[in-house]
């Protein structure tokens, strides 16, 4: 597959116009690679007929030259499907960006596989309002899947729907259920195949599903990679764009319902 560094030297397209593409676009702007971006490509054109995304053209993947370099900026749940489609159409030069995005943004982790205490980490996260509501949504979905009630998938779907399409949110929920079932079958190793990723302040960059599952099932430790993000944020990157306000995502009634759940959900967390 083509190397990401080729995008610094030649024209390329970004596959996707969602959350991951937005993150990648901001990275490219700050890395000074944006001038090589020819535009965005998608499997199917938007129903609203829009042909632009952040000032760049959007066109069907079938309409660009087969020798084009493509950075595939979609969530990993779609990568296999898109890879097969690209190969079927005759494309060979493409890079799946999702699992490389943190290192593209921040460089290599400054700490690899640091052992963290799950309950202590959740206690710290629960003090941050956004993370507290996010984890409430995840833990409620775990309760629903494992016990039926109490619990609800609705908060999880709404939270994920703020970052992706409703269809993608449903697929993520299905993958979440699969991960929970793998953990119940295989034990802790199902959660430790990949490290959770944090910034230097303890904020989760990737791995909230694993953190929530570990906490819900009383797994004492996980392993984490720690990234130094200060230099990147200092470049003027909009730190909060991918963390929409919880008040934008949930209604006042839903927030009240989630507030009522939190004492029980976080009673096992400790400093």
Long-range contacts (C-beta under 8 A, 24 or more apart in sequence): 1-93, 1-94, 1-95, 1-96, 2-69, 2-70, 2-92, 2-93, 2-94, 2-95, 3-95, 4-71, 4-95, 4-97, 4-100, 4-104, 6-69, 6-93, 7-33, 7-36, 7-69, 7-71, 8-33, 8-36, 9-36, 10-36, 10-69, 11-36, 11-37, 11-38, 11-68, 11-69, 12-36, 12-37, 12-38, 12-68, 12-69, 12-70, 12-71, 13-37, 13-38, 13-39, 13-40, 13-41, 13-64, 13-68, 13-69, 13-70, 13-71, 14-39, 14-40, 14-41, 14-70, 14-71, 14-73, 15-40, 15-41, 15-42, 15-61, 15-70, 15-71, 15-72, 15-73, 15-74, 15-82, 15-86, 15-94, 16-40, 16-42, 16-72, 16-73, 16-74, 17-42, 17-46, 17-53, 17-58, 18-73, 18-74, 18-75, 18-164, 18-165, 18-168, 19-75, 19-163, 19-164, 19-242, 20-73, 20-74, 20-75, 20-97, 20-98, 20-101, 21-53, 21-73, 21-74, 22-54, 22-241, 22-242, 23-73, 23-101, 23-105, 23-242, 24-71, 24-73, 24-97, 24-101, 24-104, 25-54, 26-237, 26-238, 26-241, 27-101, 27-104, 27-105, 30-232, 30-235, 30-236, 30-237, 31-104, 38-68, 41-70, 43-82, 43-85, 61-85, 61-86, 61-89, 61-91, 62-89, 66-90, 66-91, 66-92, 67-93, 68-93, 69-93, 69-94, 69-95, 70-94, 70-95, 71-95, 71-97, 72-96, 72-97, 72-98, 73-97, 73-98, 74-98, 75-164, 75-168, 75-172, 77-168, 77-171, 77-172, 77-175, 78-168, 102-197, 102-205, 102-206, 102-227, 105-229, 105-232, 106-199, 106-227, 106-228, 106-229, 106-232, 107-227, 107-228, 109-197, 109-225, 109-226, 109-227, 110-200, 110-226, 110-227, 110-228, 111-224, 111-225, 111-226, 112-195, 112-225, 113-195, 113-223, 113-224, 113-225, 114-223, 114-224, 114-225, 114-226, 115-221, 115-222, 115-223, 115-224, 116-196, 116-221, 116-222, 116-223, 116-224, 117-220, 117-221, 118-211, 118-214, 118-215, 118-219, 118-220, 118-221, 118-222, 119-215, 119-220, 119-268, 119-269, 119-270, 120-269, 120-270, 120-271, 121-202, 121-211, 122-211, 122-215, 122-266, 122-269, 123-266, 123-269, 123-270, 123-271, 124-202, 124-271, 125-202, 125-204, 125-211, 126-262, 126-266, 126-269, 128-203, 129-246, 130-243, 130-245, 130-246, 131-203, 131-204, 132-262, 132-266, 133-159, 133-246, 133-249, 133-250, 133-255, 133-258, 134-159, 134-208, 134-246, 135-208, 135-211, 135-212, 135-215, 135-265, 136-258, 136-261, 136-262, 136-265, 137-258, 138-176, 138-208, 138-209, 138-212, 139-212, 139-215, 139-216, 139-265, 140-258, 140-261, 140-265, 141-173, 141-176, 142-180, 142-212, 142-213, 142-216, 143-216, 145-176, 145-177, 145-180, 146-180, 146-184, 146-216, 150-261, 155-250, 155-254, 155-258, 158-249, 158-250, 158-254, 159-249, 159-250, 162-244, 162-248, 162-249, 163-242, 163-244, 176-209, 179-209, 179-210, 179-213, 180-213, 183-213, 183-217, 184-217, 188-214, 188-219, 191-219, 191-222, 192-222, 192-223, 195-222, 195-223, 195-224, 195-225, 196-222, 196-223, 196-224, 196-225, 197-224, 197-225, 197-226, 197-227, 198-224, 198-225, 198-226, 198-227, 199-226, 199-227, 199-228, 199-229, 200-226, 200-227, 200-228, 200-229, 200-230, 205-229, 215-268, 215-269, 218-268
